[in-house]
Amino acid sequence: MKQVVKQVVGIDVGKDTFYACYKIKFQDSSISLKGAKSFDNNYKGFSALSEWCAKRNKTTEIKPIYVMEATGVYYEELAYFLHGTGELVSVHLAQKIKYFAKSCNLKTKTDKVDSKMIAEFGIEKNLQGTDFWTPPSKEFKLIRDMAREHTSLKRTGAAAKSQLHAMNHAHGYSEKMKEMKKQQIAFYEEQIKEVEAEIKRKVAEDKKLASKIKRITKIKGIRIISVVKIITEVNGFLLFNNIRQLVSYAGLDVVENQSGNHRGKTKISKKGNARLRSVLYFPAITASNHNKTLKKYYERIIENRTYKNQGTVAVMRKMLILVYTLWKKDEEYIEDYLSVKQKNKGEVLILNH
């Protein structure tokens, strides 16, 4: 019997169902497909997956690795279930899986084909150590859920305000309906205040988290709630190895449209986490006006440009990179970093003389 060196279960997760593909790699580098099947994306489906995989697992020495991509929140329950049962889970950015699919020259796209491709990705990659998924703490997840609820309340409140504005400008609109809409808005605003207070309270309970966030809020234009939303949306940057991956995940990577003599419009991909872009937008506008370094950067970008929004997007990208760098290095933001660095260098030269 050939010796098994690797077992991978590739999973393509959807809202209601997920497709799993079981592949085994042997010592002679041959690969065997042991099956592919669809399951419901719920606890019953998770249990069925475990039983299905157990029947295909022919060795206790090599544990199967469950590989999936980070698709919104739909993968989370399955990842938590598998991790809770002691399985090895490896979650990867969707963009990373997409690049691998391109390298395989895949032209057909179905859930079944995607699960096979993800399994192949797991077979080819040397998954170990930090490649294995570890769920965030219950406290961190709670803060993330509250941050998302805050975003939802803000969005709903803004919609209600727009509706009230339309009512006020409509002919003969019922005063009773206007009053009800005002009460709705007041309710949303009160809920927003309560959620903000609870987020700040939960952050303060975690001294390390509070310290890291406080350092980042030294960036003019970004406040504690915005920092919390960024950090929780990227799960503390655990899945990111470099800035390029992060920018791509946020959909802030630049896409060029150029062929021969044709020069199309350059724009951002927007193929990423829309929540991240939404969180960064208003802080970027504030920073463009009040942050000395980012204001200079913004003005340089928009110089001789018709559309000023390109400058705002550039600042959004710069702020995201700043938050990532400060979080990873656990450093405090210095507004005019280069000037301070040169000044300190000059003082060192004087002391040496």
C-alpha positions in Angstrom: 0.0 0.0 0.0 1.3 3.4 -0.9 2.2 5.7 2.0 0.0 8.8 2.5 2.0 12.1 2.9 -0.9 14.6 2.8 -4.7 14.7 3.0 -6.6 17.9 2.1 -10.3 18.7 2.1 -10.9 21.7 -0.2 -14.1 23.6 0.7 -16.0 26.1 -1.4 -18.4 27.9 1.0 -21.6 29.6 0.0 -24.4 31.2 1.9 -26.7 28.1 2.3 -24.4 25.3 1.1 -20.8 24.3 0.7 -19.0 21.9 -1.6 -16.2 19.7 -0.2 -13.5 17.8 -2.2 -11.3 15.1 -0.6 -7.8 14.6 -2.1 -4.9 12.5 -0.9 -1.2 12.8 -1.9 1.1 9.8 -1.7 4.8 9.4 -1.2 5.4 8.9 -5.0 3.7 12.3 -5.6 0.6 10.7 -7.1 -2.7 12.3 -6.1 -6.0 10.5 -5.6 -9.5 12.1 -5.6 -11.6 10.4 -2.9 -14.8 12.3 -3.7 -16.7 15.6 -3.8 -20.0 16.3 -2.2 -22.4 19.2 -1.3 -23.5 19.9 2.3 -25.9 22.3 4.0 -24.1 25.2 5.6 -25.4 24.5 9.1 -24.6 22.3 12.1 -26.3 19.2 10.5 -24.2 19.7 7.3 -21.0 20.1 9.4 -21.6 16.8 11.2 -22.4 15.1 7.8 -19.1 16.5 6.5 -17.2 15.0 9.5 -18.7 11.6 8.9 -18.1 11.7 5.1 -14.4 12.7 5.7 -13.9 10.0 8.4 -14.9 7.3 5.8 -12.2 8.6 3.4 -9.5 9.0 6.0 -7.4 5.8 5.7 -4.6 6.8 8.1 -4.4 8.2 11.6 -0.9 9.4 11.2 -1.6 12.2 8.7 -4.5 14.5 9.7 -6.6 16.0 6.9 -6.3 19.7 6.4 -9.5 21.6 5.7 -8.8 24.4 3.3 -11.2 27.2 2.6 -11.2 30.9 1.5 -12.4 33.8 3.7 -15.8 34.5 2.0 -17.5 37.2 4.1 -18.9 35.6 7.3 -20.2 32.4 5.6 -17.1 30.3 6.3 -16.9 31.2 10.0 -19.4 28.7 11.5 -17.8 25.8 9.6 -14.3 26.9 10.6 -15.3 27.2 14.3 -16.9 23.8 14.2 -13.9 22.1 12.6 -11.4 23.8 14.9 -13.6 22.9 17.9 -13.4 19.2 16.9 -9.6 19.3 16.8 -9.2 19.5 13.0 -6.6 21.4 11.1 -8.2 24.4 9.4 -6.4 26.7 6.9 -8.3 29.8 5.8 -6.9 31.9 2.9 -7.7 35.2 1.3 -10.0 34.9 -1.7 -7.5 36.8 -3.9 -4.8 34.3 -3.1 -7.1 31.4 -4.2 -8.1 33.3 -7.3 -4.4 33.8 -8.4 -3.9 30.1 -7.9 -6.9 29.3 -10.1 -5.5 31.5 -12.8 -2.2 29.7 -12.7 -4.1 26.4 -13.2 -5.8 28.0 -16.3 -9.3 27.0 -15.0 -12.1 28.1 -17.4 -15.0 26.4 -15.8 -16.4 27.9 -12.5 -18.8 25.9 -10.4 -18.9 25.1 -6.7 -17.7 21.6 -7.4 -14.8 22.7 -9.6 -13.9 25.4 -7.1 -13.7 22.9 -4.2 -11.4 20.7 -6.3 -9.2 23.7 -7.1 -9.0 24.6 -3.4 -8.1 21.1 -2.6 -5.3 21.2 -5.2 -4.1 24.5 -3.7 -3.9 22.7 -0.3 -2.0 19.8 -1.8 0.6 22.0 -3.6 1.2 24.5 -0.8 3.4 23.6 2.2 0.8 24.5 4.9 2.2 24.7 8.4 2.5 26.8 11.5 0.9 30.2 10.9 -1.1 28.8 7.9 -3.4 27.1 10.3 -6.4 29.1 11.4 -6.9 30.1 15.0 -10.2 31.7 15.9 -10.2 35.1 17.5 -11.0 35.3 21.2 -14.7 35.5 22.3 -14.1 39.0 23.4 -12.5 40.0 20.1 -15.4 38.5 18.1 -17.9 40.2 20.4 -16.2 43.6 19.7 -16.3 42.8 16.0 -20.0 42.0 16.1 -20.7 45.2 18.0 -18.7 47.2 15.4 -20.7 45.7 12.6 -23.9 46.5 14.4 -22.7 50.1 14.8 -22.2 50.3 11.0 -25.6 48.8 10.4 -27.3 51.3 12.7 -25.4 54.2 11.1 -26.5 53.1 7.7 -30.1 52.7 8.7 -30.1 56.0 10.5 -28.7 57.8 7.5 -31.4 56.2 5.3 -34.1 57.4 7.8 -32.7 61.0 7.7 -32.8 60.9 3.9 -36.4 59.8 4.0 -37.3 62.6 6.4 -35.6 65.1 4.1 -37.8 63.8 1.3 -40.9 64.1 3.4 -40.1 67.7 4.4 -39.9 68.6 0.7 -42.9 66.6 -0.5 -46.2 68.5 -1.0 -48.8 67.9 1.7 -46.9 65.0 3.5 -48.5 63.8 6.7 -47.1 65.5 9.8 -47.9 62.3 11.8 -45.6 60.3 9.4 -42.9 62.9 9.8 -43.1 62.7 13.6 -42.8 58.9 13.4 -39.7 59.2 11.2 -38.2 61.6 13.7 -38.8 59.2 16.5 -37.1 56.4 14.4 -34.1 58.6 13.9 -33.9 59.5 17.6 -34.1 55.7 18.4 -31.2 54.9 16.0 -29.1 57.7 17.4 -29.6 56.5 21.0 -28.8 52.9 19.9 -25.6 54.2 18.2 -24.5 55.9 21.4 -25.1 52.8 23.5 -23.2 50.6 21.1 -20.3 53.0 21.0 -20.1 53.1 24.8 -20.2 49.3 24.9 -17.4 49.0 22.3 -15.2 51.4 24.3 -15.9 49.6 27.5 -15.0 46.2 26.0 -11.8 47.6 24.5 -10.8 49.2 27.8 -11.1 45.8 29.5 -8.4 44.4 27.3 -5.3 46.5 28.3 -3.1 45.3 25.4 -5.8 45.9 22.8 -6.6 49.3 24.3 -2.9 50.3 24.2 -2.4 49.3 20.6 -5.6 51.1 19.5 -4.6 54.3 21.4 -1.3 54.4 19.6 -3.1 54.2 16.2 -5.6 57.0 17.2 -2.6 59.4 17.2 -3.2 59.6 13.5 -5.3 62.7 13.0 -8.6 61.9 11.4 -9.1 58.4 12.8 -10.9 57.7 16.1 -11.3 54.7 18.3 -14.5 53.3 16.7 -13.0 53.5 13.2 -9.8 51.7 14.4 -11.8 49.0 16.1 -13.8 48.4 12.9 -10.6 48.1 10.8 -8.9 45.8 13.2 -11.8 43.5 13.7 -12.7 43.3 10.0 -9.2 42.0 9.3 -9.1 39.8 12.4 -6.0 41.6 13.7 -4.3 41.2 10.3 -3.7 37.5 11.0 -4.2 36.4 7.4 -2.0 39.0 5.9 1.7 38.6 5.2 2.3 41.9 3.3 0.7 45.2 2.4 -0.2 44.2 -1.1 -2.5 41.4 0.2 -4.2 43.9 2.6 -4.7 46.5 -0.1 -6.2 43.9 -2.4 -8.4 42.5 0.3 -9.8 46.0 0.9 -10.4 46.5 -2.9 -8.1 49.5 -2.9 -5.7 48.0 -5.4 -5.3 50.0 -8.7 -6.7 48.4 -11.9 -5.3 49.8 -15.2 -7.2 49.7 -18.5 -4.5 49.9 -21.2 -3.9 48.1 -24.5 -1.8 49.3 -27.4 -2.7 53.0 -27.9 -5.8 52.7 -25.8 -5.6 54.5 -22.4 -8.6 53.7 -20.3 -9.6 55.0 -16.9 -7.4 53.9 -14.0 -9.5 52.9 -11.0 -9.6 50.8 -7.9 -10.8 47.2 -8.2 -13.5 47.4 -5.4 -13.2 43.6 -5.4 -12.7 43.3 -1.6 -14.2 44.1 1.8 -16.6 46.9 1.3 -16.9 47.4 5.0 -13.2 48.4 5.1 -13.6 51.0 2.4 -16.6 52.4 4.1 -14.8 52.7 7.4 -11.8 54.5 5.8 -13.7 57.0 3.7 -14.6 59.7 6.2 -11.3 59.4 8.2 -9.5 59.9 4.9 -11.5 63.1 4.2 -10.7 64.5 7.7 -7.0 63.5 7.4 -6.8 65.2 4.0 -7.7 68.5 5.7 -6.1 68.2 9.2 -3.2 65.7 9.1 -0.1 67.6 8.0 1.6 64.6 6.3 -1.5 63.2 4.7 -2.7 66.6 3.6 0.6 67.1 1.6 0.1 63.6 0.1 -3.5 64.4 -0.8 -2.6 67.7 -2.5 0.2 66.1 -4.5 -2.2 63.4 -5.8 -4.9 65.8 -6.8 -2.6 68.3 -8.5 -3.7 68.8 -12.1 -6.5 66.3 -11.7 -10.1 66.9 -12.4 -11.5 64.3 -10.0 -10.5 65.0 -6.4 -11.9 61.7 -5.2 -8.7 60.0 -6.5 -6.8 61.8 -3.8 -9.3 60.6 -1.1 -8.9 57.0 -2.3 -5.1 57.4 -2.2 -5.3 58.7 1.4 -7.7 55.8 2.3 -5.0 53.3 1.1 -2.3 55.2 2.9 -4.2 55.2 6.2 -4.9 51.5 5.9 -1.2 50.8 5.4 -0.4 53.1 8.4 -2.8 51.2 10.7 -1.4 47.8 9.5 2.2 49.0 10.1 1.5 50.5 13.5 -0.4 47.4 14.6 2.2 44.9 13.4 5.1 46.9 14.9 3.2 48.1 18.0 4.5 51.6 17.5 3.0 55.0 18.0 2.2 57.2 15.0 4.6 60.2 14.4 2.9 62.7 12.2 6.0 64.2 10.5 8.1 61.0 10.7 10.8 61.9 8.2 11.4 65.4 9.7 11.7 63.9 13.2 14.0 61.2 12.0 16.3 63.7 10.3 16.3 66.0 13.4 17.2 63.0 15.6 20.0 62.1 13.2 21.3 65.6 13.3 21.3 65.6 17.1 23.3 62.3 17.1 25.9 63.8 14.7 26.3 66.8 16.9 26.7 64.6 20.0 29.3 62.5 18.2 31.4 65.6 17.4 
